[in-house]
Amino acid sequence: MTVVMPQARGVSAADRLAGAVAAYLDHLRVERGLSPATLTAYANDLRAFGESRFAGGWDRSQIAAVDYLASLGSPPPGGLRPRLAAPSRRRRAAALRGFYRFTFGEGTIAVDVAAHLDLPRDARRLPETLNLDDVERLLDAVNAAGGSIGTRNRALVELLYACGLRISEALRLDAEDLSMDGAFVRVIGKGDRERLVPVGEEALVWLRAYARDVRPSWLAVSHVQPVRGGPLFLTPRGVRMARQQAWAVVKQAAEAAGLGDRISPHTLRHSFATHLLEGGADLRVVQELLGHATISTTQLYTHVTGERIREIYARAHPRA
């Protein structure tokens, strides 16, 4: 028998759900310290559930959530669009399970719905990586046109590969986060975890050129007193570079270098980790540099290097 919590008279299920979602997002923001991008993703996933035909009985039993998640694996009625991909289904299931775990813990609902929700199996696709020659071609293509924007773009992409940063981490950097003399950068990653990452000399050459020849004149355009030295990566208008602009820089360079359209800023992060492991770096060190909360995430790259080893063996051994 399902126990039903007392409900405020005249308050609809949709309003109760909206209030519970707002409380959960506040919990994630204040107590868990999740980034704005992650909060937006959670909000979008929970809104999709709230707008579905299953949400009417969301707080009475597990049936609403279970049926909703089951529907995500089937093509929508009419076949107007494909069914949701497995990674997206897994993300929505994780968002919904976390929400229900919170609402049950807070006493908002009487049924432990989260205990009935399983996450779809994670396919764990191997990440796209570049070999060393491809990295060189990409970097050379970044600033092929030269000029101030070319210098900034080359400094950004050099930093992404030299430090394995997420694009959001690189664009959140302020000038005070980068130590040219110490050759390191202070990064605030997921969950507000801070880490110090060494910066290689090749990247520092371009960062010094950008900081010396380009950034001061752009910073002056904004006419705003900079906080913590101001954003590290600027536009010519003196404002912080946007994520879409950074993606376009990498995409255009990859196309110019003949590397195809699957290359993204995150490809440089994957390549950074793979090349470190192939060079003999300890897995725990790579975990720290990437800012992974658990070693299991970093271990994915050992499968990539294993594939590389087999490829090299197959090419090089006379009896392979």
Secondary structure, 3 states (H helix, E strand, C coil): CCCCCCCCCCCCHHHHHHHHHHHHHHHHHHCCCCCHHHHHHHHHHHHHHHCCCCHHHCCCCCHHHHHHHHHHCCCCHHHCCCCCCHHHHHHHHHHHHHHHHHHHHCCCCCCCHHHHCCCCCCCCCCCCCCCHHHHHHHHHHHCCCCHHHHHHHHHHHHHHHHHCCCHHHHHHCEHHHEECCCCEEEEECHHHCEEEEECCHHHHHHHHHHHHHCHHHHHHHCCCCCCCCCECCECCCCCECCHHHHHHHHHHHHHHCCCCCCCCHHHHHHHHHHHHHHCCCCHHHHHHHHCCCCHHHHCHHHHHHHHHHHHHHHHHCCCC
